[in-house]
Amino acid sequence: MKKIGHVTLLVKNYDEAIEFYTKKAGFVLLTDNAFGGGMRWVTVAPAQDAGTAIVFVEADTADKADRVGSQAAGHVFLTVQTEDCYRDYEHMKANGSNFSVSQRKCRGGSRSCSRIFTEIAWTWSSITECRNAAKCKAALA
């Protein structure tokens, strides 16, 4: 095996998920194909050539709807790496995303800024190495 191609994410609504990931998180919509009966093959990724894409599966039963947002049993479902957590945080905050913020020490003692956000019953973390300790401290205050 060489890589992970897709990760499935159970969502309440295809269009809400597309809106969030493309408008707020800055992802690219890779595919949106209808198969009839309300089923669609919808994939998004951080970039056109990211290698791994998220496949949205719309909750079409009450049992599935109850599982939206809890498929990782209360843990962070998806961690996305970025070269600039501050830029991405400000972009998402300006577009209405809700955040709780934490700071962590990484292996080797390097500092890292972590942005944890909850949106439409999903939890996601954006992590990057902090190149400027003062900027990191100010952003987390």
C-alpha positions in Angstrom: 0.0 0.0 0.0 1.2 3.5 -0.9 -1.2 6.1 0.5 -4.7 6.8 1.7 -6.9 8.0 -1.1 -10.1 9.0 0.7 -11.4 9.5 4.2 -15.1 9.3 4.6 -16.9 12.0 6.6 -20.6 11.6 7.6 -22.3 15.0 7.2 -25.8 16.4 7.8 -26.1 17.9 4.3 -23.9 17.8 1.2 -24.3 21.4 0.3 -23.6 22.7 3.9 -20.5 20.6 4.0 -19.3 21.9 0.6 -20.0 25.5 1.7 -18.1 25.1 4.9 -15.0 23.3 3.4 -14.7 25.5 0.3 -15.7 28.9 1.6 -14.5 28.8 5.2 -11.7 26.3 5.2 -10.4 27.1 1.7 -10.6 23.5 0.4 -11.1 22.7 -3.3 -14.2 20.9 -4.5 -12.8 18.0 -6.5 -16.0 16.1 -7.5 -19.7 16.5 -7.1 -21.5 13.8 -9.1 -25.2 12.9 -8.6 -26.2 9.2 -8.8 -29.9 9.6 -8.4 -32.0 8.9 -5.3 -30.3 11.8 -3.5 -26.9 10.1 -3.5 -23.8 12.0 -4.6 -20.1 11.4 -4.8 -18.6 14.6 -3.3 -14.9 15.0 -2.5 -12.9 17.9 -1.2 -9.2 18.4 -0.4 -7.0 21.2 0.8 -5.5 21.5 -2.7 -6.2 20.0 -6.1 -3.2 17.6 -5.8 -3.4 16.9 -2.0 -3.2 13.2 -2.5 -5.9 12.4 0.1 -9.5 13.7 -0.2 -12.5 13.8 2.1 -15.6 12.0 0.8 -18.9 13.4 2.2 -21.6 10.8 3.0 -24.9 12.4 3.8 -26.7 11.0 6.8 -29.9 9.6 5.3 -31.3 7.8 8.4 -32.0 8.9 12.0 -29.2 6.6 13.2 -26.7 8.1 10.8 -27.8 11.6 11.7 -27.1 10.9 15.4 -23.6 9.9 14.5 -22.7 13.1 12.7 -19.9 14.8 14.6 -19.2 11.8 16.8 -17.6 9.4 14.4 -14.3 9.9 16.3 -15.9 9.3 19.7 -15.3 12.8 20.9 -11.7 13.1 19.6 -10.4 15.3 16.8 -11.4 13.6 13.6 -9.1 15.3 11.1 -5.7 17.1 11.5 -4.6 19.3 8.6 -1.2 20.7 8.3 -0.6 24.3 7.2 2.4 26.6 6.7 0.6 29.5 8.4 -1.9 28.7 11.1 -2.4 32.4 11.8 -3.4 33.2 8.2 -5.8 30.2 8.1 -7.2 31.0 11.5 -7.9 34.6 10.6 -9.5 33.6 7.3 -11.8 31.1 8.9 -12.6 33.4 11.8 -13.5 36.2 9.4 -15.8 33.7 7.6 -17.7 32.8 10.8 -15.9 29.7 12.2 -15.9 29.1 15.9 -12.6 28.2 17.6 -11.2 27.2 20.9 -7.5 27.7 21.0 -4.7 25.8 22.7 -1.0 25.7 22.7 1.2 22.6 22.8 4.8 21.7 23.1 6.0 19.4 20.3 8.6 16.7 20.4 12.0 18.3 20.8 10.6 21.2 22.7 9.6 23.2 19.7 6.5 25.3 20.0 3.4 24.8 18.0 0.1 26.6 17.7 -3.0 24.5 17.5 -6.4 25.8 16.4 -9.3 23.5 17.3 -12.6 24.4 15.8 -16.1 23.0 15.8 -18.4 23.7 12.8 -21.5 22.0 11.7 -20.8 19.2 14.2 -17.3 18.5 13.0 -14.1 18.9 14.9 -10.9 19.7 13.1 -7.4 20.8 14.1 -5.0 23.0 12.1 -1.4 22.7 13.4 1.9 24.3 12.4 5.3 24.9 13.8 5.5 28.4 15.4 8.5 30.2 13.9 7.9 33.3 16.0 7.4 32.6 19.7 6.1 36.2 20.4 3.6 35.9 17.6 2.5 32.5 18.8 2.0 33.8 22.4 0.1 36.8 21.3 -2.2 34.8 19.0 -3.0 32.4 21.8 -3.7 35.1 24.5 
